[in-house]
């Protein structure tokens, strides 16, 4: 059966006949890419807060698990199901290349730099990347950097050592006019919405972490309390930066924030043997568990 008369043609006909179906799929994927752009990468705000949670365990008590770590793993699995991480594509090519010959001198060690490994590729871009790498004749250690607009299927520029590769943007559905504008606008808004959802998830988790810190700060060693304090402050700074980058309106409802913290006093004369209490208002605790369910519902 010819591809032109089989499944491929039926899919192409569906895209022409039902452009809204293509738009919905593109928007859904863009929203997932927006979440990925905030949550993944080297030392993201998600990682920082996830590393802070274990510091809030009471001495001799059970460890405190990070719900954010589990949420991030679920997000990574969803991204991998619907697209390909550049780091995974590079590892797949490297394994195939190095296994093709017993000559160790011809082996290649591709090393993604920074957040390059978390750039999302479409299926066609991943295939083109492998074909392009086959033609480079590279060997040894090769650092890899990448630039992209962020959306899955948008143009990706890959620098593999001294080589410069351009993975063109995927072709959009063959529609013009109003449908084309709606698709482009929907993709942009979906990407921003994905970013905002992650910001909301982290902000809600930060509220819970701050509340937990207030409960245990007098019972944990002072160096650990100071480290937790510093990390929570850094989380607040990064959230503010993310909101500013996305032009986010600072709404207390949409973006819960914990109160500003003062420096940690060493003693409280009214209560000997205890570190000072700062009498901070107790924030409303919002569970981060419900937010990831919404964040991963991209369709």
VENCOR-V465551 format. One record per residue. N is the residue number from 1. PHI is phi in whole degrees, 0 to 359 (999 if undefined). OMEGA is omega in radians with two decimals (none if undefined). Layout:
[[N | PHI | OMEGA] [N | PHI | OMEGA]]
This chain:
[[1 | 999 | -3.12] [2 | 292 | 3.09] [3 | 298 | -3.12] [4 | 289 | 3.14] [5 | 250 | -3.07] [6 | 254 | -3.06] [7 | 301 | -3.10] [8 | 297 | -3.13] [9 | 295 | 3.12] [10 | 298 | 3.11] [11 | 293 | 3.12] [12 | 295 | 3.11] [13 | 296 | 3.13] [14 | 298 | -3.12] [15 | 293 | -3.13] [16 | 287 | -3.07] [17 | 286 | -3.08] [18 | 235 | -3.13] [19 | 298 | 3.13] [20 | 295 | 3.11] [21 | 294 | 3.10] [22 | 294 | 3.13] [23 | 297 | -3.12] [24 | 299 | 3.13] [25 | 294 | -3.13] [26 | 294 | 3.14] [27 | 295 | 3.14] [28 | 299 | -3.14] [29 | 291 | 3.11] [30 | 295 | 3.12] [31 | 296 | 3.10] [32 | 296 | 3.11] [33 | 296 | 3.09] [34 | 297 | 3.08] [35 | 297 | -3.14] [36 | 299 | -3.07] [37 | 295 | 3.13] [38 | 267 | -2.97] [39 | 279 | -3.05] [40 | 264 | 3.13] [41 | 102 | -3.06] [42 | 287 | 3.02] [43 | 52 | 3.09] [44 | 286 | 3.12] [45 | 297 | 3.07] [46 | 296 | 3.13] [47 | 298 | -3.11] [48 | 300 | -3.13] [49 | 290 | 3.11] [50 | 296 | 3.11] [51 | 284 | -3.13] [52 | 280 | -3.06] [53 | 306 | -3.13] [54 | 299 | 3.13] [55 | 291 | -3.04] [56 | 267 | 3.10] [57 | 283 | 3.10] [58 | 289 | 3.11] [59 | 304 | -3.14] [60 | 81 | -3.14] [61 | 268 | 3.13] [62 | 291 | 3.09] [63 | 295 | 3.12] [64 | 264 | -3.13] [65 | 282 | 3.13] [66 | 262 | 3.07] [67 | 293 | 3.13] [68 | 296 | 3.13] [69 | 297 | 3.12] [70 | 293 | 3.11] [71 | 296 | -3.14] [72 | 296 | 3.10] [73 | 297 | 3.10] [74 | 294 | 3.10] [75 | 296 | 3.13] [76 | 298 | 3.13] [77 | 295 | 3.12] [78 | 293 | 3.10] [79 | 297 | -3.13] [80 | 294 | -3.14] [81 | 289 | -3.02] [82 | 251 | 3.12] [83 | 205 | -3.13] [84 | 232 | 3.04] [85 | 291 | 3.11] [86 | 303 | 3.12] [87 | 299 | 3.11] [88 | 291 | 3.12] [89 | 299 | 3.11] [90 | 295 | -3.14] [91 | 296 | 3.12] [92 | 296 | 3.12] [93 | 295 | -3.13] [94 | 300 | 3.13] [95 | 297 | 3.14] [96 | 295 | -3.12] [97 | 294 | -3.07] [98 | 289 | 3.13] [99 | 276 | -3.05] [100 | 280 | -3.10] [101 | 214 | 3.09] [102 | 281 | -3.10] [103 | 283 | -3.11] [104 | 294 | -3.14] [105 | 293 | -3.13] [106 | 268 | -3.12] [107 | 296 | 3.12] [108 | 239 | 3.07] [109 | 239 | -3.13] [110 | 277 | -3.08] [111 | 241 | 3.06] [112 | 299 | -3.12] [113 | 253 | 3.11] [114 | 65 | -3.10] [115 | 266 | -3.09] [116 | 303 | -3.09] [117 | 295 | -3.09] [118 | 261 | 3.05] [119 | 293 | -3.11] [120 | 267 | 3.10] [121 | 246 | 2.97] [122 | 283 | -3.12] [123 | 298 | -3.13] [124 | 292 | 3.11] [125 | 292 | 3.10] [126 | 297 | 3.12] [127 | 294 | 3.13] [128 | 294 | 3.11] [129 | 301 | -3.14] [130 | 297 | 3.11] [131 | 297 | -3.13] [132 | 293 | 3.12] [133 | 296 | 3.11] [134 | 300 | -3.04] [135 | 269 | -3.00] [136 | 280 | -3.09] [137 | 68 | -3.11] [138 | 279 | 3.05] [139 | 203 | -3.14] [140 | 78 | -3.13] [141 | 283 | -3.11] [142 | 230 | 3.06] [143 | 288 | -3.11] [144 | 235 | 3.05] [145 | 240 | -3.09] [146 | 211 | 3.04] [147 | 229 | 3.11] [148 | 203 | 3.07] [149 | 285 | 3.08] [150 | 108 | -3.11] [151 | 285 | 3.04] [152 | 295 | -3.11] [153 | 95 | 3.04] [154 | 282 | -3.07] [155 | 301 | 3.11] [156 | 237 | 3.08] [157 | 255 | -3.08] [158 | 245 | 3.04] [159 | 252 | 3.12] [160 | 253 | -3.03] [161 | 66 | 3.13] [162 | 268 | -3.11] [163 | 268 | -3.06] [164 | 240 | -3.12] [165 | 245 | 3.07] [166 | 243 | 3.06] [167 | 262 | -3.05] [168 | 299 | 3.09] [169 | 295 | 3.07] [170 | 297 | 3.05] [171 | 291 | 3.08] [172 | 281 | 3.10] [173 | 301 | -3.09] [174 | 286 | 3.12] [175 | 229 | -3.12] [176 | 227 | 3.03] [177 | 65 | -3.04] [178 | 300 | -3.12] [179 | 297 | 3.14] [180 | 295 | 3.14] [181 | 293 | 3.10] [182 | 296 | 3.13] [183 | 296 | -3.13] [184 | 297 | 3.12] [185 | 295 | 3.12] [186 | 294 | 3.12] [187 | 296 | 3.13] [188 | 298 | -3.13] [189 | 291 | 3.10] [190 | 298 | 3.11] [191 | 298 | 3.13] [192 | 294 | 3.14] [193 | 296 | 3.09] [194 | 298 | 3.10] [195 | 297 | -3.12] [196 | 297 | -3.12] [197 | 296 | 3.12] [198 | 293 | 3.10] [199 | 302 | 3.13] [200 | 294 | 3.12] [201 | 299 | -3.11] [202 | 293 | 3.14] [203 | 297 | 3.10] [204 | 295 | 3.11] [205 | 294 | 3.11] [206 | 294 | 3.08] [207 | 298 | 3.13] [208 | 295 | 3.14] [209 | 296 | 3.11] [210 | 296 | 3.12] [211 | 296 | 3.11] [212 | 294 | 3.11] [213 | 297 | 3.13] [214 | 299 | -3.12] [215 | 286 | -2.98] [216 | 249 | -2.98] [217 | 299 | 3.13] [218 | 278 | -3.08] [219 | 255 | -3.14] [220 | 255 | -3.13] [221 | 304 | -3.06] [222 | 301 | 3.11] [223 | 299 | 3.13] [224 | 291 | 3.10] [225 | 298 | 3.13] [226 | 295 | 3.12] [227 | 294 | 3.10] [228 | 299 | 3.10] [229 | 302 | -3.11] [230 | 294 | -3.12] [231 | 291 | 3.11] [232 | 296 | 3.07] [233 | 295 | 3.13] [234 | 294 | 3.07] [235 | 301 | 3.13] [236 | 299 | 3.14] [237 | 296 | -3.11] [238 | 292 | 3.09] [239 | 297 | 3.11] [240 | 298 | 3.13] [241 | 293 | 3.12] [242 | 296 | 3.12] [243 | 296 | 3.14] [244 | 294 | 3.14] [245 | 296 | -3.11] [246 | 269 | -3.12] [247 | 63 | -3.05] [248 | 284 | 3.02] [249 | 288 | -3.06] [250 | 275 | 3.13] [251 | 264 | -3.14] [252 | 294 | -3.14] [253 | 278 | -3.09] [254 | 285 | -3.08] [255 | 228 | -3.13] [256 | 297 | 3.12] [257 | 232 | 3.06] [258 | 275 | -3.03] [259 | 294 | 3.09] [260 | 294 | -3.08] [261 | 258 | 3.06] [262 | 271 | 3.11] [263 | 296 | -3.09] [264 | 283 | 3.10] [265 | 290 | -3.13] [266 | 275 | -3.10] [267 | 214 | 3.02] [268 | 232 | -3.03] [269 | 296 | -3.12] [270 | 281 | 3.13] [271 | 226 | -3.07] [272 | 300 | 3.06] [273 | 84 | 3.14] [274 | 238 | 3.06] [275 | 288 | -3.03] [276 | 298 | 3.05] [277 | 263 | -3.04] [278 | 264 | 3.05] [279 | 50 | -3.13] [280 | 275 | 3.09] [281 | 298 | -3.12] [282 | 284 | -3.12] [283 | 287 | 3.04] [284 | 288 | -3.08] [285 | 280 | 3.10] [286 | 245 | -3.08] [287 | 289 | 3.11] [288 | 282 | -3.05] [289 | 290 | -3.14] [290 | 283 | -3.10] [291 | 293 | -3.14] [292 | 299 | 3.12] [293 | 299 | 3.08] [294 | 287 | -3.06] [295 | 294 | -3.11] [296 | 271 | 3.12] [297 | 269 | -2.98] [298 | 266 | 3.14] [299 | 263 | none]]
